[in-house]
Amino acid sequence: MVESGQVDIALSKLSKTLDRNERVSFTNTYIKLFKVLMINRLQEAKIATDSTDPFVKLNRSGVSFGTPQNSSFQEFTRREFPNVDVKLYGPRAELFNDLYDGKITAAYMD
């Protein structure tokens, strides 16, 4: 709505991405929320590697990440973990259940 000029200002928990920054003006950040990487430890234990760094260990084909659909985390996941298979979720409860059940290796969100 800001982009189309229907409103002058919007307040929201909205991640600042390059694409969004090119379309609307962002002010100074008033709250910083951090990214969360949740890992199913049983699935992680199956990954053979010498690295203990999750960004190195998990960034490989055959590893699946869940992330909320229509969120900036789709972009973050694909950028920060380009080799993983990304599964998009609507309701977060389904994402959490799949992570718990080992259907995905990790979940990446805020």
N, C-alpha and C positions, 0 to 999 in steps of 0.2 A: 504494500500500500504506500510505503514511503517512496519507493522507486517510481510508482505511477503518479505520485503527487496528490493522492487522495488524503493523505495525512502528512503533517510536517515532522512528526517525531514518533518514535516507537521505543518502548522500553521492554526488553526481553532478555532472556538468557540465549544469546545468539553468538555463535563462534564467528570470529572475524576471519574470513577466508579471502584469498586474492580475488576471486570472482565477485563476492559480495562487496568488497572494498572498491571495486571498479564501478559498481552501480549505485552505492549509497555512501554517505559520509558517516564515519564512526567517530564518536567522541572518545575521550580518554576512558579507559577501562575503569569501572567503578567496583567490580568484583571479579576475581579471577578464580575460575573453577578448573580443577585439574583433570586430566585424562585418567581413566582407570583401565588397567589391563588386568582382567581376571583370567586365571589359568586353571584348567582342570589338571591337577597334579598327576593323575593316573595316565592321562593322555601325554602329558609332557615327558613322563618317565620313559615312554616308548620311543622318544626321539633320540637317536644316537648322535652325539656331538661332544666335543671337548669343552665347548663354551658354556659358561653359566649365565651369560648375559642373555636375558630373554629376547632382546631385539635381534640378536644374532641367532640364537638357538631356534626360535620359532619362525624365522623368515625363510621358509623353504616350501617347496611344493609338497602336497600331501598333508599340510597343516591347514586346518580350517578355523577361520575367525568368524564370530558373529558380531554384528553391529546394527544399531537401529537404522531402519530405512529412512530415506528422506532427511538425513541428518548430515552434518559436516563430518561425522565420523566415517562415513563411506569414503570420503576423500582422504581423511587422515589415515585410515587403515590401508588404503591402496598405495598411498605415498610412503608411509613408514614401514609397511610390510608388503612390498610389491610381489613377493613370490607365493603368498598364501592364497588359499581359496576363501573368498569372502561370501558369507551367507547373510542376507539382509532380513531383519525381523521387524514386524509391526509391534505387537505387544511385548513388552520386556519380560513378562513372565515366561513366555515361550522361549526366549533367548536364555534366561536363567535355567529353565528346565533342561534345555538341550546341552548347556554347559555342564550341569550337574550329572546328566546321564551319559556324558562323554560323546555326544553326537557332534560336538565341535570342540576344538582344542582350547580356544580362548575367546573371550569377549572383550571388545574395546569400545569404551563409551565414556561419558562424563557422569 
